[in-house]
Amino acid sequence: MRVRIPILKLNDCLLVSIQWELDDQTALQFQEDLLHKIHETSANGVVIDLTSIDFIDSFIAKVLGDVINMSKLMGAKVVITGIQPAVAITLIELGIGLDDVLTALDLEKGLEKLQQEW
């Protein structure tokens, strides 16, 4: 059985807290699930919390960058929270473009930042 990442709706926002290291199939399923959820709920924003993720590989980093860009194309602002130092280093070293992506230290600050953007 494939594990799915829960995507919660709060007002006009979707909340995602990734609690375990992602494998390739789970990352791709998350990408598909999030895009469908944005479409069906007409969410204006997405907060993706990475606090529990200590490292990511190049494929997961690319999928994360793609998810962010695809969400923005669908009209949802994205805030990434809880980025660990090793994850930040990996994203920059791989050239994963997170231009214009809001970041925050934790989920609460991420929600505040998203609400300020509306």
N, C-alpha and C positions, 0 to 999 in steps of 0.2 A: 504494500500500500504506500502510495506517495504522500508525503507530508505536505500540507499546504500552509502557507503563511496567512494568518488571519488578517483581514482588512476590515476595520471598524469604521462606521460612519458616525460622525458627530457634527450636527448641524450641516453646513455646506462643505465639510472637510472629511477626508479619509485619513485614518490613523493606521500606521503600519509599524509594528515593533518586531524587528527580526531578532529572534532569540537564540539562534544557533547558526553555526557556520553553514553556508549554502553550498550544495553540490550543483552541478550544471543543470540537471533536470528541474530541481526545485526553483532555481533562479529563473529559468525560462517559463515555468508555470506561474511564478509570481508576476513576471512581466505581463503575461496574458491576462491573469486574474485582475491585476490592478487596472489595466486599460479597459477591460470590460466593466469593472466597478465604476470607473470614472464616467464611462458612457451611460450606464444605466442609472446612476444617481445624479448626474450633472454636477458633480463635485467641483467646487472652485479652487480647492487646495488639497495638497497631500503632504502629510508629515511622515517621513520615513526615519525611524529611530534605529541607529546602528550601534547603540551603546554596548550590546553584548557581543559584537563582532570584533575580534582581536586582529584578524588578518583576512585579506582577500587575495585570490589569485587573479591573473590577467583576464580570464574569461568572465568571472563574476564582476570585476571592475568594469568591463565593457558593457555587460548587461545592465549594471546599475546606471552607468552613463546613458545608455539607450532608454531605460525606463524614465529617467528624468526628462530627457529631450522629448520622448513620445508623450509624456504627461503634459508638458508645456504646449506641444502641438495641439493637444485636445482641450486646451484652455485652462488647465489646472496649474496654479503656482505650486512649486515644490520647495519644502524646507527639509534639509537633512540635519538630523540631530545626533549627538553622541559619537562623533567620528573619533576613533582612537588614533593615536599617533602613527602606528604602523599602516593603518588604512589610508590615512592622509598621504603618507609617503608613497605608498603604492599607486594611488590615483594620480599623483603628480608625475611620478617616474614613468608611468605608462601613457601620459599625455591625455588622460581622460578629461575632456573639457567639461567643467562644471561652471562655466561662465553664467553669471546672473542667477546662480542658485543660492538661495538663502540658507544659512547655517545657524545652528544654535547649540548650546551646550547640552540641553536636555529637552525632553518632550514638552514640558510646560512652557519653556521659553520659546520653543519652536511654534507652538500654537499661538502664543502672544505675537510673535513676529509675523505669522501668517495673517492674523487678524488686523495687524497694523497696515498690511499691504492692501487690504480691501478698502 
